[in-house]
Amino acid sequence: MRIKKYSLLIILLLATVWMSGNVVGQSNIQVNASLKFKNLQNDLVELKNYTGQITIINLWSTWSASCVKEMPVMERIHQDYYAQNVKVVGIAVFSDNKKIGQMLRLTKVSYPVLIASKDQVKVFGNLSIIPQTFILDANGNVLDHFVGSQSFNKLSRVIDRLIESQTLSKNLN
């Protein structure tokens, strides 16, 4: 009995480690463009403001070391791809506004950061592992979903493919 208990525990631990940093791929999660989130200034911002371009939505929390580690990666994506109509939007989850503000000052990110309420978090499905990153096409469809901290190289390869496919699509039309 004891062996079964430990075996199950080891399997669960390995599954968690395996999921961290892995691509989930296309997601069945639909990010509704009419969703509105508050920013730190308490203004409502609609996700539909980001349709018409590739959008990287990064869900993060102030207490997660993996999230903090990934913030410079998101900032670099923001800086390197902004002119190519790729936008990064951070959405803070499970954190209070004061700590979010402190983290943004510490990390010096320049991309927009919104705040999800407890009810809004449910829209993104299971967030037992964060950070999570969703890559949306110009129509707001979720094309890729990553769980765990991602490298710049991994994300940039995906973004470059999307930009290339959009360019090809426009040239064919």
N, C-alpha and C positions, 0 to 999 in steps of 0.2 A: 504494500500500500504506500509506504514511504517513497519507494522508487518511482511509482507512478506520479505522485505529487510533485517530486523534484523534476521529473521528465517534462511534465506539463509546464512547470515554471520556466524551465530552460527553453522550451519551444516558444513560449510567449515572449521571453526576453530576446531570443534570436529574431523573432518576427518583428519586434519593435526596432531592433538595430537595423535589420534589413530594410525596413520601410523608410528609415531616416535617410533622406538624401536621394530617394529613388523617384523616378518618374512614374506617376500613376497613369499618365497618358490622357487620352480624351476622357473627359469627365461627364457623368450624367447630371452634374449640377448645372442648373441654369441660373446665370447671374442676370437678374431682371434689371434692365436699364432704368426702370422707374424707381429703383431703390434710392433712398435718400439717407445720407449719413451726415452727421455734424462734424465740423472741423474744430480745432482748438479755439477758434474765435466764436464758436457756437452758431456759425452759419450752416444752413442746410446745403449740401452739395449732392446733385443727382449724378448717378453713374452714366446717364445718357449724355452728359457733357463730354464723355470720352468715346462715344461711338464715332465711327468714321475713321478710326485709326487703330493700330495694334495697341492694346492696353495690357500692361502687366499689373495685376493686382496681387500685392504681397500682404498676407495676413501675418501679423507679428504681435508680440507682447513684450512689455518692459522687463518682465522677470525671466525671460528665456535667453540664456546665453547664446543659443543657436540663432535666435532672431537678431540679437545685437551683432553677432559675427557677420550676419548676412546683409546688414544695412549698408555697409560700404559697397558691397556688390551691386545692390539695387541703385545706389547713388551713381556708380560708374555706368550702369545700364542707362540710367536717366541722362547722364551727361553725354554719353557716346551715341545714343540713338534718338535723342529728342528732335534733331533736325530731320530725321528720317520718318517722322510722324509716328514714333513709338513713345507712348507715355507710361510712366510708372506711377502707380497710386498705392500708397501704403494704407492699410486699414488696421488700426490697433484694436486688439481684442483682449478681453479679460484684464484690462488695465484701467487705472484711474487717470483723470485728465492731468493732475499735477505731475505724476510720474511720467506720463507721455511727454509733456512739455520739457521735463528735465532730460529725458532720453534724446529728444530731438535737438536740444541745445548741445548735448554731449557729442552726438554723432554728426551733427551739422548737415543733415540731409536737406536737399533743396526741392525734392519732389513733394507733391501734395500728400498730406497724411490726414485720413479721416478716422472717425471713431465709431466702432460698432457697438450698439447696445446688446444686452444679453439676448433679446429677441432676434435681432438682426444676425447674430452669429449663426443661428440655426440655418440660415439660407445657404451657408457654405458647407453644410454636411458635418461629418465627423472631424472635429478639430482636436482630437486627443493628442496629436503631434503637430507642433508648430515650429518654425514657420511653414506656411503653405503658400504656394504661388500659383496663380491662375493666369494663363495667357489667353487673351480674348482677341478674336479677329475684329475687323472694322465693323461688323454687324453685331458684335457683342456675344458671339458664340464662344464657348470655352473650347479651345483647341488643345491645350495642354494643361496638366495639373501636376505640380511637383510637391512632394511632402518632404520636409526637412530642409536644412540649409543647402543652398546651391552655389556652385562656383560660377564666376563670370563666364568662363569658357563654355560651360554646359548651356547656360541660358543664351549666350550670344549665338551659339550654333543654331538653336531653335529659332531665335529671332531672325537671323540671317536667312534661314530657309523660308520663313513666312514672308519676309520682304521680297525675296526672289520670286516666290510663287505669286504674290500680288502683282509684281511688275510684269511677270509673264501673262497673267490673267488680263491685265489692262492692255497689253500689247496685242493680245488675241482679239479683243473686242473692238 
